[in-house]
Amino acid sequence: MTITLDNLGRRFNKEWIFRGISKVIDPLHPTVIFGNNGSGKSTLMKLITSSEIPSEGSIKYQIGDNVIPEDKVFSYIGMATPYMDLPEEFTLSELLQFNLKFKPFNDGLGVKDIAEIAFLSDSLNKQVKVFSSGMKQRLKLALAFYTKNAILLLDEPTSNLDQKGIHWYQEQLVKVGTTKTIVICSNAKEEEHFICNQIIDINQYK
Ligand SMILES: Nc1ncnc2c1ncn2[C@@H]1O[C@H](COP(=O)(O)OP(=O)(O)OP(=O)(O)O)[C@@H](O)[C@H]1O
């Protein structure tokens, strides 16, 4: 999937959050969006998911020569964000099975495989609401990484992760490699997302 941002801008009331972002994001150009708190990273992410509309400019989605309409883009996206809630009444096993009803996991992986990948095998029968914040974050990330999708969008992926979790996250990024179009929002250190070879520094688009 190639995502082309053309002179993108968003304002709320009279205040421009950013203007003039033009970039091509594709599997060969994993991209990190950097900026301080409140700079507009999540807003740009919402434009990319097509859940909000730009105030100016446009976004085009293409697979080869096929243009994907904006209202169909969501079905191509796997995402993990702080503002996305997990269905916490489910046990982990129930949640993963529920997920499988809508989309398969990569490479024919099953419920137990995903739990193992996320170091959650011992918690298959636990309700998600009793998971620690780090466990919930690994689960969100594992779902985003391993559900079959062309686009991977991660907002603050290392939040709530300890050093071991950050290392695990980086290993998953390397495994995805060029198989998906990757966009990551972060105010953390650049090296945490070392596979990204394109940076959108929101502060440059004020
Ligand atoms: N629906 C909205 N209405 C008005 N202002 C908004 C709305 N959504 C976001 N904003 C404003 O846009 C700015 C950017 O917010 P955004 O959440 O995109 O920042 P961020 O870079 O993701 O921040 P953080 O790192 O703290 O998550 C903020 O000033 C915020 O108040």
The ligand as an SDF file (V2000), in Angstrom:
LIG
                    3D

 31 33  0  0  0  0  0  0  0  0999 V2000
  -11.3170   17.5600   18.1010 N   0  0  0  0  0  0  0  0  0  0  0  0
  -10.4930   18.5590   18.4310 C   0  0  0  0  0  0  0  0  0  0  0  0
  -10.9710   19.8060   18.6110 N   0  0  0  0  0  0  0  0  0  0  0  0
  -10.1560   20.8350   18.9350 C   0  0  0  0  0  0  0  0  0  0  0  0
   -8.8210   20.7210   19.0970 N   0  0  0  0  0  0  0  0  0  0  0  0
   -8.2890   19.4890   18.9350 C   0  0  0  0  0  0  0  0  0  0  0  0
   -9.0900   18.3530   18.6050 C   0  0  0  0  0  0  0  0  0  0  0  0
   -8.2730   17.2640   18.5030 N   0  0  0  0  0  0  0  0  0  0  0  0
   -7.0190   17.7110   18.7750 C   0  0  0  0  0  0  0  0  0  0  0  0
   -7.0380   19.0330   19.0230 N   0  0  0  0  0  0  0  0  0  0  0  0
   -5.8690   19.8770   19.3280 C   0  0  0  0  0  0  0  0  0  0  0  0
   -4.8710   19.6250   18.3510 O   0  0  0  0  0  0  0  0  0  0  0  0
   -3.5830   19.6910   18.9580 C   0  0  0  0  0  0  0  0  0  0  0  0
   -2.8200   18.4110   18.6000 C   0  0  0  0  0  0  0  0  0  0  0  0
   -3.3770   17.3160   19.3160 O   0  0  0  0  0  0  0  0  0  0  0  0
   -2.8570   15.8210   19.1050 P   0  0  0  0  0  0  0  0  0  0  0  0
   -3.6420   14.9430   20.0270 O   0  0  0  0  0  0  0  0  0  0  0  0
   -2.8640   15.5070   17.6660 O   0  0  0  0  0  0  0  0  0  0  0  0
   -1.3210   15.9510   19.6020 O   0  0  0  0  0  0  0  0  0  0  0  0
   -0.2250   14.8280   19.8500 P   0  0  0  0  0  0  0  0  0  0  0  0
    1.0130   15.3030   19.1720 O   0  0  0  0  0  0  0  0  0  0  0  0
   -0.7350   13.4930   19.4380 O   0  0  0  0  0  0  0  0  0  0  0  0
   -0.0540   14.9110   21.4250 O   0  0  0  0  0  0  0  0  0  0  0  0
    0.4110   13.8130   22.5200 P   0  0  0  0  0  0  0  0  0  0  0  0
    1.8740   13.5430   22.2730 O   0  0  0  0  0  0  0  0  0  0  0  0
    0.1990   14.5540   23.8160 O   0  0  0  0  0  0  0  0  0  0  0  0
   -0.4630   12.6110   22.3790 O   0  0  0  0  0  0  0  0  0  0  0  0
   -3.7920   19.9330   20.4440 C   0  0  0  0  0  0  0  0  0  0  0  0
   -3.6490   21.3090   20.6910 O   0  0  0  0  0  0  0  0  0  0  0  0
   -5.2280   19.5100   20.6620 C   0  0  0  0  0  0  0  0  0  0  0  0
   -5.8380   20.2150   21.7160 O   0  0  0  0  0  0  0  0  0  0  0  0
  1  2  1  0
  2  3  1  0
  2  7  2  0
  3  4  2  0
  4  5  1  0
  5  6  2  0
  6  7  1  0
  6 10  1  0
  7  8  1  0
  8  9  2  0
  9 10  1  0
 10 11  1  0
 11 12  1  0
 11 30  1  0
 12 13  1  0
 13 14  1  0
 13 28  1  0
 14 15  1  0
 15 16  1  0
 16 17  2  0
 16 18  1  0
 16 19  1  0
 19 20  1  0
 20 21  2  0
 20 22  1  0
 20 23  1  0
 23 24  1  0
 24 25  2  0
 24 26  1  0
 24 27  1  0
 28 29  1  0
 28 30  1  0
 30 31  1  0
M  END
$$$$
